[in-house]
């Protein structure tokens, strides 16, 4: 997609691709047909993405509430959250944010009823089947279980984000 | 570096903007750039710049600027009561200012965002290839923030195309910002709305709430009823109309979030985004459903208006 002159940007999601195109050069129909052809011919062998090891201090503001709701000890929660190698499914929302998953089923929790107005950057959080790291002080409705010193938004790099779609992420307790 | 203006008063929010950074959306960075891309491009062309030079986007109240050298400027977009040396200044045309001249704004008469271009273009910090100010991460333009009193604005280029004053956009080509109708095409999740909600979306009046900025506008209007499971997050574009679970609608603008999980029921077409950019808190408007073909012809009309200015 990125090689096409009529395509400006393509953003891969969980089950979607959002294509930003130049309407002076393509129509929805012409591009749609090309995308369907491409989807049908994608390579069967997937190249594994880069692996990031992320240290986490598990002392998040919601940690107690989360362990109580999930009926887990702190140690069990840490062991469960650090067990999988997560996949970066989608980079977006705000600069540096990445949706990671899938989360082990034992950790499923709906979002907080009342989102926080401002989440400290570096917060490691879970919600639904997903986990992620807040890169910026933004509002947020996920449960904060820890924090990391790794910077996800890299304003002086290009691309300005540590994670790319398809990368793999392994957390460990620091 | 040639200083061209000093900022006497900053106005409510005046930012340096060009056409944005289209290359980083996959990293979560929106294209950003001028909210009203037509007025921005027209202002540039009126002073002999190319369309992507940086202009000043002035929100609701304009700045007070002191010219430090003779220059050619153009003011487009919202009518915020532009004055040069205390006298009403014409809009949508190139005007010369002498060193020591003052550009100021007496007050908002209509629409929300005025653009000021100067021949040679405004300089500003580049981030990811663009001088656009992106307030969320404090990057681009004037240190990633709005102008402050005492700031000095510089020219990006000393030698631009020969500056000709009096170049003018034909009256018939000036956008009708008072027509608060936004053309939209169907979004990916339109079918999740029930029939009543679909009728409400395309028939009833919406209002821009007080929560409206360069990222997007929270709208007040008929609550829309969605059906279906929660969506997996996906990529978003400027103009997307999201419906959140409470039935409230949000219109995403230039500095929009690049991904989200709320249903997108319709998308404002690019030719209507300038009108959307000119809505302020409290303004009422309607959505009108158009086809992709109609959206294209609206876009061509705007391109033709700009092309009429591009000739030497």
Boltz contact constraints between the chains, C-beta under 6 A:
constraints:
  - contact:
      token1: [A, 8]
      token2: [B, 22]
      max_distance: 6.0
  - contact:
      token1: [A, 9]
      token2: [B, 25]
      max_distance: 6.0
  - contact:
      token1: [A, 11]
      token2: [B, 25]
      max_distance: 6.0
  - contact:
      token1: [A, 11]
      token2: [B, 26]
      max_distance: 6.0
  - contact:
      token1: [A, 11]
      token2: [B, 235]
      max_distance: 6.0
  - contact:
      token1: [A, 13]
      token2: [B, 234]
      max_distance: 6.0
  - contact:
      token1: [A, 13]
      token2: [B, 235]
      max_distance: 6.0
  - contact:
      token1: [A, 14]
      token2: [B, 232]
      max_distance: 6.0
  - contact:
      token1: [A, 15]
      token2: [B, 232]
      max_distance: 6.0
  - contact:
      token1: [A, 16]
      token2: [B, 234]
      max_distance: 6.0
  - contact:
      token1: [A, 18]
      token2: [B, 234]
      max_distance: 6.0
  - contact:
      token1: [A, 18]
      token2: [B, 235]
      max_distance: 6.0
  - contact:
      token1: [A, 28]
      token2: [B, 292]
      max_distance: 6.0
  - contact:
      token1: [A, 90]
      token2: [B, 233]
      max_distance: 6.0
  - contact:
      token1: [A, 90]
      token2: [B, 259]
      max_distance: 6.0
  - contact:
      token1: [A, 91]
      token2: [B, 27]
      max_distance: 6.0
  - contact:
      token1: [A, 91]
      token2: [B, 28]
      max_distance: 6.0
  - contact:
      token1: [A, 92]
      token2: [B, 28]
      max_distance: 6.0
  - contact:
      token1: [A, 92]
      token2: [B, 258]
      max_distance: 6.0
  - contact:
      token1: [A, 92]
      token2: [B, 259]
      max_distance: 6.0
  - contact:
      token1: [A, 93]
      token2: [B, 257]
      max_distance: 6.0
  - contact:
      token1: [A, 93]
      token2: [B, 259]
      max_distance: 6.0
  - contact:
      token1: [A, 94]
      token2: [B, 28]
      max_distance: 6.0
  - contact:
      token1: [A, 95]
      token2: [B, 28]
      max_distance: 6.0
  - contact:
      token1: [A, 95]
      token2: [B, 29]
      max_distance: 6.0
  - contact:
      token1: [A, 95]
      token2: [B, 137]
      max_distance: 6.0
  - contact:
      token1: [A, 96]
      token2: [B, 28]
      max_distance: 6.0
  - contact:
      token1: [A, 97]
      token2: [B, 28]
      max_distance: 6.0
  - contact:
      token1: [A, 99]
      token2: [B, 233]
      max_distance: 6.0
  - contact:
      token1: [A, 155]
      token2: [B, 139]
      max_distance: 6.0
  - contact:
      token1: [A, 159]
      token2: [B, 27]
      max_distance: 6.0
  - contact:
      token1: [A, 160]
      token2: [B, 27]
      max_distance: 6.0
  - contact:
      token1: [A, 161]
      token2: [B, 27]
      max_distance: 6.0
